[in-house]
Amino acid sequence: MRSRNLGGVLAAFMALAAICALSIVSASSGSGSQLSLPAVEGPAISSLNGANAQSQGCLFASQGLTCYGPYELGKAYDFPSNLDGRGQTIVIVDAYGSPTIQSDLAAFDTYFGVPAPPSFKIITARGTGATGSGDTADWGVETSLDVEYAHAMAPGANIVLAVAATDNNNDINAAEAQVFPLYPHAIVSQSFGDWETDPTAGNSYEIQHKIFEVATALGDTILASAGDAGATWTQYTGTTSPAIASYPASDPLVTGVGGTQGLPYPGGLYANGGYGGEQVWNEPQFDAATGGAPSILFQAPPWQQGLTGYRMRTVPDVSYNAAVDGGVEVFDTPYIYLVGGTSAGSPQWAAIFALADQARAQNGRGPIGFANPALYELAQSSGGHSHNGNNRSDFHDITVGNNALDSPIGFSAGPGYDLASGLGTPDVANLVHDLATAQAGGNPGFGWPGFPNLPFQAPWGGRHQADTMSPGA
């Protein structure tokens, strides 16, 4: 299967044209067919000037678009000013990488007034000889998005970029198997994925799950984007039913990150210098909406039992801004892009966990590691959710919108947990404060397919060579 980059619907703009890209594409190694990603273009970095730690204003405002940089996101989500992730390591997994990522990160930091990371290491992993899509341009933008925003929201954390040889699932898995053991207690961000029933997946999910078992035993916190094709992935499957979850976000060892947009749309997230309001991310004009559905591979883990209404694992667990009109500014030579999608949420949630682990270290505690049980316990405890920007709680409860896209099937937001937004979006200062004293996750020990009494049968009926994953689910 192709390592489908679930997290990044990328919108690049030239003149008044809006182009969606970095969405998931499907390719079958058996048939040799492949869907190409749209081209991306944008204004040149050379058109910018000066560094400013405060808001620079949206670079795309002249085209009638809303966008955010680290300053606005930090204010909207209440990132604490006394923590920066120092002493922690964020591992970002991408395919192909970007030949200009070091200079792009430096330009991004200069423009937004972000200090350079204490360490930025790039590990080019050994390949398996598998064939990928060759889509280096879109993966380059995805790499820039992931590195720049994981770093910007936790500027004191060490950044490790694990570069898979191709976007073939076999190479993605090989890169993770090589790099994860080198960084115990790291926070891992994966802005890619695939729908669980993809017939090209082979046994790559099972292999990846075993890699996650090792990583969680080492104390890692693992995140993945929940997808950008709505509940049914219709634009890629060609069917309007059923709702389908995304893997690896659906793995119970992973915290799956869904998407939101401003309420009112598009600029409602950031208002009066702080949090405004949010709804479920659904932008049909870009054929993009957050993923979210029950898994067919894993039963409901203990922390979801009795909460979701499903006997199966459901995603997302949490959410974050994913709007295209209301997206983030990404530097990737020679352009600056306006990027949306659940790709943006995974690296920023990784930064949140870096802040939490720093706070835990200050309290004499080890890293949180496997985080899902703690997140659900905090959300369900007294004051776990806030409404209308009440900053006394850990999560903003998203109660408006749905993730039906290209199909009547989808899930609506409502009070508490739902399959459109999970537990909601973070009030980072409050959440980090509570995670600092939460019980660490330890090694949950879920074997494939996750839980007893659920014999795994590949929905496509067999195992064969995996195809590839692509940037931006």
C-alpha angles and dihedrals in degrees: 000000000000116000093248111208098227098178108061127069095170121203115197121183133206116174104325097328118116116202124187116211144148090064122140117284128191127223131173118209088200096059097030090226122134137178112227121226118241118262118259130212136164147160118305121258089229088071090069129085140196137000122264127173089205127068114305093196124246112305089208097050092107087065092052094256133133121225140166140213130196094281096058093042091050091052095042094051095037099240108190117248095214097063130061105166094261114174093020131107127220116197114202119195119206138150123245093355122212127283090214100043095113095052091039091054090049091051091047091050093048094049096047097036095244118151117241115263116263088238133009114183127179118203115192103204126218114260129227097222090258121147118245135187095264088225096148095152097061093039087052091059090044090052091051092048093050098045097041098049098039086053098041094054094044103025095170095058124100113247124215118186112201107200117200115212091238138352091259110123091237090059093044089053092045091053093050093046089052099044107033096068090054092064114042114187091023126142112239125207122196117181095184141072148138138236111271096239097051104139092214095060097091111177095323093113091056091050092048092049089056089052088053090051089058092044095051090047086057090053099258124156108219127200135179137179117256097221141266103238101081126245097313106035086223096162089062104030096041090224130103094210147093118025109245131200124222125242131245088024089060093056108110089225089062132072105229116214120209130187142257137181134205123288107238092034130265106005104025100104095076115042134158092354096308146041117341115170143298143206134185113297109252120146108167090177086070093036087240137125137149121281120237132148144123117287122242091200105054135043119230109287117231095264091057099042112114092006107076102037091237131103089214131071110271133203148251107044096185137358143218138182110299104159121138092205091048095031135136131274113243128190115218116154125283094012146041114227135201104224133190135170138088086289087082093056101054098060092043092051086050087057090051091056090048088057090047093051090049089053090047090052090052087055092050093254131127124243119293091241112177099031110182099091091051093048093052093045092052093047092052096044122094110293093011094135132045130201129207093006098308100167098202094088138067099236138038104227109227109213104161130077140017141237100235107134127170086349138062088236118095144107129266127220119245141156113314123353119002137163093245098058108004113213091341135248125316134263087204100199092052095041094049090048090055096041088054090072100028122116112268115246098235120188108323092192098212108170123206123310085026107248141028122270094031106102107201117237117172105239089226090056103241150032125259142147111316119240123213143287123226134205125275120025 
